[in-house]
Amino acid sequence: MDRNTHDGMDDSSLQDQVLEQWKYLEKNTSQLSYTIRKVRESLGNICDKILATESKLEQLTTPLHASAREVLVESQRMGEQPGNKVAVVNK
């Protein structure tokens, strides 16, 4: 009796091919998992750096905003005094 199954391959040859393909799939899955883990780590690091930069920018700009408000208030106060010709622009 002939043990050929598909395209003239016997069962053991087919099993060998399936096993080989399975090993190849496992290897690729492992590599993909590793790559995904590394990408997640990198994205986490990038997000941490963005948050740190945002915090630093806020630290640097908060005093500038306070100074700008003080200048605006002073300009408005000076503009309200009789005889001063300071134009106040409201935004």
C-alpha positions in Angstrom: 0.0 0.0 0.0 1.3 3.5 -0.9 1.8 5.8 2.0 2.0 9.0 -0.2 -0.2 11.8 1.1 0.3 15.1 -0.7 2.2 15.6 -3.9 4.2 12.4 -3.5 5.4 13.1 0.1 5.1 10.5 2.7 3.8 11.2 6.2 7.3 11.5 7.8 8.4 14.0 5.2 5.3 16.0 5.7 5.7 15.9 9.5 9.3 17.0 9.1 8.2 20.0 7.0 5.5 20.9 9.5 8.0 20.6 12.3 10.5 22.8 10.5 7.8 25.4 9.7 6.7 25.3 13.4 10.3 25.9 14.6 10.6 28.8 12.1 7.3 30.3 13.4 8.4 30.0 17.0 11.7 31.7 16.2 9.9 34.5 14.4 7.4 34.9 17.2 10.2 35.1 19.7 12.0 37.8 17.7 8.7 39.7 17.2 8.0 39.6 21.0 11.5 40.8 21.7 11.1 43.6 19.1 7.7 44.7 20.6 9.2 44.7 24.1 12.1 46.9 22.9 9.7 49.3 21.1 7.6 49.6 24.2 10.7 50.4 26.3 11.8 53.0 23.8 8.4 54.6 23.7 8.3 54.6 27.5 11.7 56.4 27.5 10.6 58.9 24.9 7.4 59.6 26.8 9.4 60.1 30.0 11.7 62.5 28.3 8.8 64.4 26.8 7.1 64.7 30.2 10.4 65.9 31.8 10.9 68.5 29.0 7.3 69.7 29.5 7.9 70.0 33.2 11.1 71.9 32.7 9.5 74.3 30.2 6.7 74.9 32.7 9.3 75.7 35.3 11.0 78.1 32.9 7.9 79.8 31.6 6.0 80.3 34.8 8.2 83.1 36.1 8.0 84.7 32.6 4.3 84.6 32.7 4.3 86.2 36.2 6.7 88.9 35.0 4.6 89.6 32.0 1.5 90.0 34.2 3.3 92.4 36.4 4.4 94.4 33.4 0.9 94.5 32.1 -0.6 95.5 35.4 2.1 98.2 35.8 1.5 99.5 32.2 -2.3 99.6 32.9 -1.7 101.4 36.2 0.6 104.0 34.5 -1.9 104.4 31.7 -4.6 105.3 34.2 -2.6 108.2 35.8 -3.5 111.6 34.5 -1.1 113.0 31.9 0.4 109.6 30.9 0.0 108.6 27.3 0.5 104.9 27.5 -1.6 102.9 25.2 -3.0 99.7 26.7 -3.9 96.9 24.4 -6.3 94.3 25.8 -6.1 90.8 24.2 
